[in-house]
Amino acid sequence: MKTPLKLVLLTLIAFTFGSCRQSEIPNYDARYNAVRFPYRTQEKSNKEPAGYSVDRQAFLVSYSFFGNESAPAHTLSIPLYLIGYESDQDRQVRIEPVKDEFTAPLDGVIVKEAVIPAKSSVGHLLVEVKNLPVLRKQSVEAVYRIVSSDDLQAGPLQHSKVILSWGIRLPQPTSEDYIETYNLLIDAAPSPADRTLDYFSLNALEVIVHALGWTDWDSKEKHGKQYNSDGYKYLPYVGYIDRKSRALARTIDDYIREYNAKNPDAPLIHDGGKLQGQPIRARLN
């Protein structure tokens, strides 16, 4: 009697896997390992740091020399996440500048290290940003991306880019949660739930900070579970329009009215975004 072909194939497959000892199964293969920047959004919640921008398809990092204006430079540490298997050796991550997207001079920033340490799935990119003379006039940006190397492949394109911005004024928010709070309190974007920086201006952020005294949202001691674990000090996540947010907006409105009354020749106006040059207003409705 002939043995059915399907039965023969199943027997061979079972024999092959059954005879393979655990020690013979590889636990590391460079072809299947890649690296990416953090990815956390409203739709994809995880324990990774906030800062991913769906709009810009990049992880955003912001720093200010505010309060430390005499420092010649500052080193930023940006997390890197392994996709795949850990290794017994440190693995270097290849990083290259996206030069046509720089607003900072190329010599104003230095990549010091990019590595996934041995026996770890989380590494770091260390970048030194310099306190440049141009910062007295404006903030600047440097853009980098992960590229494939012999050790590690670049992760998905939309998770392989980082945008660094720095200046000497208050740091621009990078988390979409904080950006939404800005748009909830400042009447600029069409929607209070807007999570983009299209209508953002540093002047308006300074108005919020001065009016509400928000300089310590990185303090767990002061704000408990609502503190910003990513270290951003100047905006929390408010969430939605309610009595609390309306009260905050009224306080901001009072501040604007008082300031403009004292400074009629230099009222508060937006210095950036789509409403640049227009009056700053609190969102009261």
Buried (B, 14 or more C-beta within 10 A) or exposed (E): EEEEEEEEEEEEEEEEEEEEEEEEEEEEEBEEBBBBBBBBBEEEEEEBBBBBBBEBBBBBBBBBBEEEEEEEEBEBEBBBBBBBEBBEEEBBBBBEBBEEBBEBEEEBBBBEBBBBBEEEBEBBBBBBBBBBEEBEEEBBBBBBBBEEBEBBBBBEEBBBBBBBBBBBBBBBBBBBBBBBBBBBBBBBBEEBEBBBBBBBBBBBBBBBBEBBEBEEBBEEEEEEEEBBEBEBBBBBBBEEBEEEBBEBBEBBBEBBEEBBEEEEEEEBBBBBBEBEEEEBBBBEE
